[in-house]
Amino acid sequence: MVGWIVALISGALMSIQGVLNTEVTKQTSLWVSTGWVQLSALIVCIAAWLIRDRSSVTALMDVSPKYMLLGGVIGAFITLTVIVSMNQLGPARAAQLIVVSQIAAAYLIELFGLFGVDKTEFQWSKVLGLGLSIIGILIVKWK
């Protein structure tokens, strides 16, 4: 149950963050806004590390395979693409497309066992769920 609650909070926070970042971009620029998001996230992470964790930062050098360390780079592009999509499509439509893309990518990652994730069997129910999500987007698009 905790996982469900945290996932719902995560989705809500992503939408709120996207709207806030889009408004900051309108008053500054795309890269200034994206940079601010990443810098402020770093500050929060350092503060949390100082207060709660204190595990060795040098453990990052032991991460294998090394491409696993690209999450922050990808995070910068996530911030950038959310800002652009929300600015172009509006928060609701952008969020719909983002979520469907996340579902499709996550299912492919599971299906093929990419990035160290356990490989799962093909399930028509997951494809049907994705299809229904896409149909939902098309229905909303037709206003």
Secondary structure by P-SEA (a helix, b strand, c coil): caaaaaaaaaaaaaaaaaaaaaaaaaaccaaaaaaaaaaaaaaaaaaaaacccccccccccccccccccaaaaaaaaaaaaaaaaaaaccaaaaaaaaaaaaaaaaaaaaaacccccccccccaaaaaaaaaaaaaaaaaaac
